[in-house]
Amino acid sequence: MKRIPAIFIILFVVPACLYAQADTGELNSLKEEIRLLKTQFEEMKSGYEDKIKQLESKVEEISQGQSETQIKVTQVASGPQSAAGRYLQYFNPDISVIGDFVYHGTDKKTDEIYNRFSMREVEFAFSAAVDPYAKADIFLSVEPEESAVDLEEGYLTFLNLPIKGLQGKLGKFKSNFGKVNRLHRHQLPWADEPNMLTNFFGSEGMSEPGISASYLIPNPWDKYMELTFEVFNNRNSESFAGSSGRDMVYLTHLKNFFDINEESTLELGMSFATGPNDDRHGKNRTNIEGIDLTYKWRPLKEGIYKSLTFQNEAFFSQKDNVIAEEGAGPKQIDSLGLYSSLQYQFAKRWSVFGRYDYSEFPNFASRSDNAYSAGLTFAQSEYVFWRLQFKHTDRNYEKDSSEVWLQCNFGLGPHRKHEY
């Protein structure tokens, strides 16, 4: 057997053993470093997770604190007895401005104000809660053509009276006689008022200072039944004493509202008013009865595109004749007034209407007129509508007439709601 040369062992075997020992040492060192890095990473990971949980907990606490603060602020601001609530009520009422621009043309040659454009009316409305128990509404009417400012309505409504279902009102207000007398001009479905209203109550309707109480009547049918009782000055110049009035008119109105089905409703109202029509404290009186009937239909699936309103109203007046004492005319003048209106909405913004008027006069036993109206309404938006109306009137006391209106009514603010 040959011996391995010593030089070979020195040159190859010894260095290999030394290298193997060195490699094993470095490997162990690397393993130790990796273990240390893993340990540090796990510690850092655990620390970051704890910090993230702490941050999430703080965020949740802050969010809950903000929500509670917002609720408290809202409660403070909305509380009727709070300082913030009183501040908003006293200094920030709801304010609206409504303009009524028309072109009115007619073949009545004697009326100089017709056949021209006019800003027929500008209405300013102010409404706010006065305190937890009452709210106030004020309506100022400005007629630029007449350079006149008039208090159309201004009243205080008591909301929380001791008797459930009872509300009170005092101030100047449109009397709750019938249906159309209570409406402002922008709430009318026509460009003018029915002849019956102007002949019996004047161009402004029956609106006088007084007091009013309304009560929701409980009933076994669970229907809306409202009884109203009002007392106001007898200064209406058409049916009562006018500027010489020193007494009161007493009025009652019963409103009934029924759901026929899911698509249609029926409203029935009955009114009665009585008061002296001279300055003799009741020697000569006027009694007026009224009845109104309104049917509304609006389909469930096409409610924003189609609807129909059939509205009817009649007045019956018995007025003691003041000049009958001098032998002129009958002792009592009986008169009748009525209108019937049909409105049909055939598209989202478009509707058509027709109206028939018949009216006698409470001051003249033999005068009467018949009128036929038709028109088209375009609702540009919730705040602007356009209306075109034609009307022909037959009279038995003067020449017949034809009229046309082009109306643009626009409003700023929240006072655009119409009564159902």
Buried (B, 14 or more C-beta within 10 A) or exposed (E): EEEEEEEEEEEEEEEEEEEEEEEEEEEEEEEEEEEEEEEEEEEEEEEEEEEEEEEEEEEEEEEEEEEEEEEEEEEEEEEEEEEEBBEBBEEEBEBBBBBBBBBBBBBBEEEEEBBEEBEBBBBBBBBBBBEEEBBBBBBBBBBEEEEEEEEBBBBBBBEEEEEEEBBBBBBBBBBBBBBBBBBBBBBBBBBBBBBBBBBBBBEBBBBBBBBBBBBBEEEEEEEBBBBBBBBBBBBBBBBBBBEBBEBBBBBBBBBBBEEEEEBBBBBBBBBBBBBBBBBBEEEBBBBBBBBBBBBBBBBEEEEEBBBBBBBBBBBBBBBBBBEBEEEEBEEBBEBBBBBBBBBBBEEEBEBEBBBBBBBBBBBEBEBBBBBBBEBEBBBEEEBBBBBBBBBBBEBEEEEBBEBBBBBBBBBEBEBBEEEE
